[in-house]
Structures are given as C-alpha cells and as structure tokens.
C-alpha cells in the first residue's frame, strides 16, 4: 500500500517541469485540507521545529494508525508547511505500524522534495516524519502482538 502511494507521488513529481510546479502542488494540497473540529490540540501533538503550529494526532483504528492534522493559523495560511504535512499524511495515513516502519525513509529526497525548502520548513518536515515513525514504533509495541 505504501509503495503504491509513493508511486503516485513519484509520477506526480515527474510531471513537474520546474520548481514552481512543486510549490503549486504543495499549496493545492494545503488548500484541500479540511480542518477537523474536534481534535485534541494538546501541546504533545505539536510538531516541533515547524514554521507554524501544526498538530499531528494519531489514533489507532483497528490495527492501523489514523492521523489527524490540525493547524493554528495566525495571519496568513502556512500553505507550504501544511502542504508538506498533507503529503506525509497521504503516504502514511491508515496504515499498519509495520508498513510505516518498513517504508523507505529516503523517498522524499529521491523525489527532490528537500531541494529549495527553507531550513525551517526542512526541519519542520523532518519533524513531521520523525513523529510519524515514532508513533508507528510506539503503536507497534503497544497494540500489535
């Protein structure tokens, strides 16, 4: 499942003719974000190092991890940061922890996503991925026998 999702993104990124196409795509992902109304906005779910306040909330649904993504917008919408988070959510959402943990961590570099990101956005995106993998590790120990 995760390879299928990564292949969708690989094919999408192959269609980009310049760097602006990548940003346009991330912005479109951000604009498609639907803000949940009833998420837990506890500090423990804030993504550290991100240029905006993003919440990544995991919930077990059977044997799969479901991720909710929330934001706190102050002023302008954080389109690039939110788009990066939505991209990660597309790839890792509703998968078993073992699928997440076995995924190729070099995928995002492979598609050239890190090129052109500001250091803050790059750190924030790395934090999002770290959190996803950390939640998968924790849930694999707790819920999967």
Secondary structure, 3 states (H helix, E strand, C coil): CHHHHHHHHHHHHHCCCCHHHHHHHHHHHHHCCCCCCCCCCCHHHECCCCCCEEEEEEEEECCEEEEEEEEECCCCCCHHHHHHHHHHHHHHCCEEHHHHHCCCCCHHHHCCCCCCCCHHHHHHHHHHHHHHHHHHHHHHHHCCC
